Amino acid sequence: MSTTTTSPTTTPIRLTQFSHGGGCGCKIAPGVLSEILRGSGAAGMVLPPELLVGIETADDAAVYQLNDEQALIATTDFFMPIVDDAFDFGRIAATNAISDVYAMGGRPIMALAIVAMPVNQLPVEVIGRVLEGGQSVCRAAGIPIAGGHTIDSVEPIYGLVVLGLVHPARVRRNRDARAGDVLVLGKPLGVGVLSAALKKGLLDDAGYACLVDTTTRLNTPGMALAGLDGVHALTDVTGFGIAGHTLEMARGAGNLHAVLEWQRLPLLSGVEAWAAQGTVTGASRRNWEGYGAEVALAPGLPAHAQALLTDPQTSGGLLVSCAPQAVDAVLRTFREQGFADAAVVGRMEALATGGDGEETAGGSATRLTVAP
């Protein structure tokens, strides 16, 4: 396994040693982010009618309608190293950024690079390999890196601004799930756990290969999924974990309660054992502190279930909310494009109405139940 990059003097360079966090685990905790956004003044902005998707439901990208046939998707994503290999870091960061366009049902058309590096500490060759990794993924996605911006930084940071196109009628938002929908997840969970094992020097070659394989797999099924009858909502599972992004779907719809079935959640090889041993990220704990009050864990779940439900996914899978009759087509679409682990993981239900007229689901704050 190549997890180090060497300088001309053969001194090992571990990219993760320069950063306090890695991958989507670098995200600001959901509770803190909510406080920041509440005080930002964004609520008072006058929004043009052409802005089909903005910040209202924490969706994956902004969407602006250009004409009757085209809408522009715009997104940006960047983070600090999740692995030590410079080329792999670039690949993972680029794949993660492009995913947001697929999660809106769109086709990426171009990217701009975001590059912040400690230029006095990292050899130029190492920085170059990060950029080469990003370029390799953009080539695979069929898009150019048409520009970007670079700065000298204390920590290494890399990512992309990505633009895409979609027909306005095929935009798939995270807020359009419906009661009775089935939830389908495209990739297995556990990226944060594997990255924690890697940072502790515990991950073997097979585990590292698994980590890189899942985080560099482009979520290309998003384009086809958006065209299927019965696919109501799409998002990708990233830094807030499967619980956090499922909650965003339920909140965005306004009247839904989500149910995840623990036994049906696909997991990357080995991560359940790691999590049971306590090899998890700090972001998992921060995620739970941010939204745990909205989650009901059913009796009978293993002790490590909470850590895996909140595990931050870097370049995670697409989460689809679809009508029951669309499930077979959704699974077939995933599998035809190489996502063999795609699985039904839960459902959306209508919120019950309590005696005081308030909508509830096992408690006034509960939006998500995790069943055994």
C-alpha positions in Angstrom: 0.0 0.0 0.0 1.4 3.4 -0.9 0.2 5.8 1.8 3.3 8.1 1.8 4.8 10.3 -0.8 8.5 11.0 -0.6 10.5 14.2 -1.3 13.7 14.2 -3.3 15.6 13.6 -0.1 13.4 10.5 0.5 11.9 12.0 3.7 8.4 10.5 4.1 5.6 13.0 3.7 2.4 12.2 5.5 -0.2 14.6 4.3 -2.6 13.9 7.2 0.1 15.1 9.7 -0.5 18.6 8.4 -4.3 18.7 9.1 -6.4 18.6 12.2 -9.2 16.7 10.3 -9.7 15.0 7.1 -12.2 14.6 4.3 -15.8 15.4 5.0 -15.1 15.0 8.7 -13.7 18.5 8.4 -17.3 19.9 8.1 -18.4 22.3 10.8 -20.6 20.4 13.2 -24.3 20.6 12.2 -25.4 22.5 15.4 -22.7 25.1 15.0 -23.4 25.5 11.3 -27.1 26.2 12.1 -26.1 28.9 14.5 -23.8 30.5 12.0 -26.4 30.5 9.2 -29.1 31.9 11.6 -26.9 34.9 12.2 -25.8 35.4 8.6 -28.7 37.5 7.5 -29.4 35.1 4.6 -33.1 34.9 5.6 -33.6 38.5 4.5 -32.2 38.1 1.0 -34.5 38.7 -2.0 -34.2 35.7 -4.2 -34.8 35.7 -8.0 -37.5 33.3 -9.3 -34.8 31.7 -11.5 -33.1 30.3 -8.4 -34.7 26.9 -8.2 -32.6 25.6 -5.3 -30.8 27.8 -2.7 -29.8 27.4 0.9 -33.3 26.7 2.3 -33.0 23.0 2.9 -29.2 22.5 2.9 -29.3 20.9 -0.5 -26.2 19.6 -2.3 -25.9 22.5 -4.9 -27.5 25.7 -6.1 -29.6 25.5 -9.2 -30.4 28.5 -11.4 -32.8 28.3 -14.4 -31.2 29.6 -17.6 -34.1 28.9 -20.0 -37.0 26.4 -20.6 -34.5 23.6 -21.3 -31.5 24.3 -19.1 -30.7 25.0 -15.5 -27.2 25.6 -14.2 -26.0 23.6 -11.2 -23.2 25.2 -9.1 -21.4 23.7 -6.1 -18.1 23.8 -4.3 -16.4 21.3 -2.0 -12.9 21.1 -0.5 -11.2 19.6 2.5 -8.0 18.6 4.2 -6.3 15.2 3.5 -8.1 12.0 4.4 -5.2 9.9 3.1 -1.4 10.4 2.9 -0.9 9.6 -0.7 -1.1 12.9 -2.7 -2.5 11.5 -5.9 -5.3 9.6 -4.0 -6.1 12.7 -1.9 -6.6 14.7 -5.2 -8.8 11.9 -6.6 -11.0 11.6 -3.5 -11.5 15.4 -3.2 -12.5 15.8 -6.8 -14.9 12.8 -6.8 -16.5 14.2 -3.7 -17.0 17.7 -5.2 -18.4 16.4 -8.5 -20.9 14.2 -6.6 -23.1 17.2 -5.7 -23.9 17.8 -9.4 -25.0 14.1 -9.8 -27.0 14.4 -6.6 -29.1 17.1 -8.2 -29.7 14.9 -11.2 -27.3 16.9 -13.4 -24.4 16.4 -15.8 -21.1 18.1 -14.8 -19.6 20.4 -17.5 -16.5 22.0 -16.0 -14.6 22.6 -12.8 -12.4 25.2 -11.1 -9.6 24.0 -8.7 -9.3 25.3 -5.1 -5.8 24.8 -3.9 -4.4 25.9 -0.5 -1.0 24.4 0.4 1.8 24.9 3.0 4.3 25.7 0.2 7.3 25.9 2.5 6.6 22.4 4.0 5.3 20.4 1.1 7.6 19.7 -2.0 6.3 21.1 -5.2 6.2 17.5 -6.6 3.8 16.5 -3.8 1.4 19.4 -4.5 1.6 18.6 -8.2 0.5 15.0 -7.5 -2.6 16.3 -5.6 -3.6 18.3 -8.7 -2.9 15.4 -11.0 -5.2 13.2 -8.9 -8.0 15.7 -9.3 -7.4 16.1 -13.0 -7.6 12.3 -13.5 -11.1 12.2 -11.9 -12.3 15.2 -14.0 -11.1 13.4 -17.1 -13.1 10.3 -16.1 -16.1 12.6 -15.6 -15.6 14.1 -19.0 -15.0 17.7 -17.8 -12.1 20.1 -17.9 -10.5 22.0 -15.0 -10.8 25.4 -16.6 -9.1 27.5 -13.9 -9.0 28.0 -10.2 -7.3 29.8 -7.3 -4.3 29.0 -5.2 -3.1 30.3 -1.8 -0.3 29.5 0.7 -2.0 27.9 3.7 -1.1 26.4 7.1 -2.9 23.1 6.2 -3.2 21.4 2.8 -6.7 21.9 1.3 -7.9 20.8 -2.2 -11.2 20.7 -3.9 -13.3 22.0 -6.8 -16.0 24.4 -7.8 -18.1 22.3 -10.2 -20.7 23.5 -12.7 -23.3 21.3 -14.3 -26.5 21.4 -16.4 -29.9 19.8 -15.9 -33.3 20.1 -17.5 -35.4 22.2 -15.0 -38.0 19.4 -14.8 -35.4 16.9 -13.9 -33.9 18.7 -10.9 -34.0 16.4 -7.9 -33.9 18.2 -4.6 -33.5 16.7 -1.1 -36.8 18.1 0.1 -39.3 16.4 -2.3 -39.6 13.0 -0.6 -43.1 11.8 0.0 -44.9 9.7 2.6 -44.7 6.0 1.5 -41.4 6.4 -0.3 -38.7 3.8 0.0 -35.1 4.9 0.7 -32.3 3.4 -1.3 -28.6 4.0 -0.6 -26.0 3.6 -3.4 -22.7 3.0 -1.5 -21.8 1.2 1.7 -21.1 3.2 4.9 -17.9 3.4 7.0 -15.5 5.8 5.3 -14.9 7.8 8.5 -14.1 4.6 10.4 -11.6 3.4 7.9 -10.0 6.9 7.8 -9.7 6.8 11.6 -8.0 3.4 11.4 -5.6 4.7 8.7 -4.7 7.8 10.8 -3.8 5.5 13.7 -1.7 3.3 11.5 -4.0 0.3 11.9 -5.4 -0.1 8.3 -3.9 -2.9 6.1 -3.5 -2.8 2.4 -7.0 -4.4 1.7 -8.6 -1.8 4.0 -6.8 1.1 2.3 -7.8 -0.2 -1.2 -11.4 -0.5 0.0 -11.3 3.1 1.3 -9.9 4.5 -2.0 -12.2 2.5 -4.2 -15.4 3.7 -2.6 -14.3 7.4 -2.3 -13.1 7.6 -5.9 -16.2 6.1 -7.5 -18.2 8.8 -9.3 -21.9 8.9 -8.5 -22.8 8.9 -12.1 -26.2 7.0 -11.6 -27.6 10.4 -10.4 -28.3 11.5 -14.0 -30.3 8.4 -14.9 -32.1 8.3 -11.6 -33.4 11.8 -12.1 -35.1 10.6 -15.2 -37.0 7.7 -13.6 -40.7 8.0 -12.8 -41.2 7.8 -9.1 -37.8 9.1 -8.0 -38.8 12.1 -5.9 -35.7 13.2 -4.0 -32.0 12.8 -4.1 -29.0 13.7 -2.0 -25.5 12.3 -1.3 -24.4 11.1 2.1 -21.3 13.0 3.2 -20.0 14.7 6.4 -23.2 14.5 8.5 -23.5 10.7 8.1 -26.5 8.6 7.0 -28.6 9.8 9.9 -27.8 13.5 9.3 -28.6 13.5 5.6 -31.7 11.4 6.0 -32.9 13.9 8.6 -32.3 16.7 6.1 -34.6 14.9 3.7 -37.3 14.5 6.3 -37.0 18.1 7.6 -37.0 19.5 4.0 -40.3 17.8 3.2 -41.8 19.3 6.3 -44.2 16.6 7.1 -42.2 13.4 7.1 -40.6 11.0 9.6 -37.8 8.7 8.3 -37.2 5.1 9.3 -33.8 3.5 8.7 -33.4 -0.3 9.1 -30.1 -1.1 10.8 -29.8 -4.6 9.4 -30.2 -3.4 5.8 -27.6 -0.7 5.9 -24.6 -1.8 3.7 -21.3 -1.4 5.5 -17.7 -1.5 4.1 -15.7 -4.5 5.0 -14.3 -4.5 8.5 -15.9 -1.2 9.7 -18.3 -2.7 12.1 -15.5 -4.4 14.0 -13.5 -1.2 14.0 -16.4 0.8 15.3 -17.1 -1.7 18.0 -13.5 -1.3 19.2 -13.9 2.5 19.3 -12.0 3.4 16.2 -14.2 6.3 15.1 -13.8 10.0 14.2 -14.4 13.0 16.4 -16.9 14.2 13.8 -19.2 11.3 14.6 -19.6 12.5 18.1 -20.1 16.1 17.0 -22.7 15.0 14.5 -24.7 13.3 17.3 -24.5 16.3 19.5 -25.9 18.4 16.6 -28.9 16.3 15.7 -29.2 13.3 18.1 -32.2 14.8 19.8 -34.1 14.1 16.6 -33.2 10.5 16.4 -34.8 7.6 18.2 -32.6 4.4 18.4 -34.8 1.4 18.9 -33.9 -1.2 21.5 -31.8 -4.1 20.3 -29.3 -2.0 18.3 -25.6 -2.7 18.9 -23.7 -0.3 21.0 -21.7 1.0 18.0 -24.7 1.7 15.9 -24.8 5.4 16.8 -21.1 5.8 15.7 -21.9 4.3 12.3 -25.1 6.2 11.8 -23.2 9.4 12.4 -20.0 8.3 10.6 -18.9 11.1 8.2 -18.8 9.8 4.7 -16.3 11.4 2.3 -17.6 11.0 -1.3 -20.4 8.8 0.0 -23.3 7.3 -1.9 -26.5 8.7 -3.3 -29.6 8.5 -1.1 -32.8 8.1 -3.1 -36.3 8.6 -1.9 -38.7 6.9 -4.4 -42.1 5.4 -4.8 -42.3 1.6 -4.0 -43.0 0.8 -7.7 -39.7 2.5 -8.7 -37.4 0.5 -6.4 -36.5 -2.2 -8.9 -35.6 0.4 -11.6 -33.5 2.4 -9.0 -31.6 -0.7 -8.0 -31.1 -1.8 -11.6 -29.8 1.7 -12.5 -27.2 1.5 -9.7 -26.1 -2.0 -10.5 -25.8 -1.4 -14.2 -23.3 1.3 -13.4 -21.2 -0.8 -11.0 -22.8 -0.1 -7.6 -23.4 -3.6 -6.5 -23.9 -2.7 -2.9 -26.9 -0.5 -3.5 -29.7 -1.5 -1.1 -33.1 -0.5 0.3 -32.4 1.0 3.7 -35.6 2.5 5.0 -38.7 4.4 4.3 -40.5 7.7 4.7 -43.7 8.0 6.8 -46.1 10.8 7.5 -45.6 12.5 10.8 -48.4 11.5 13.3 -50.5 14.3 14.8 -50.5 14.5 18.6 -53.5 15.4 20.8 -52.4 19.0 20.9 -52.4 19.2 17.1 -48.7 19.2 16.9 -47.0 16.8 14.4 -45.1 14.1 16.3 -43.3 10.8 15.6 -42.5 9.1 18.8 -41.8 12.5 20.4 -42.2 16.0 19.3 -38.6 16.4 18.2 -38.1 13.0 16.6 -37.7 13.0 12.8 -35.8 9.7 12.4 -36.2 6.3 13.9 -33.5 3.6 13.5 -35.1 0.1 13.7 -33.2 -3.1 14.3 
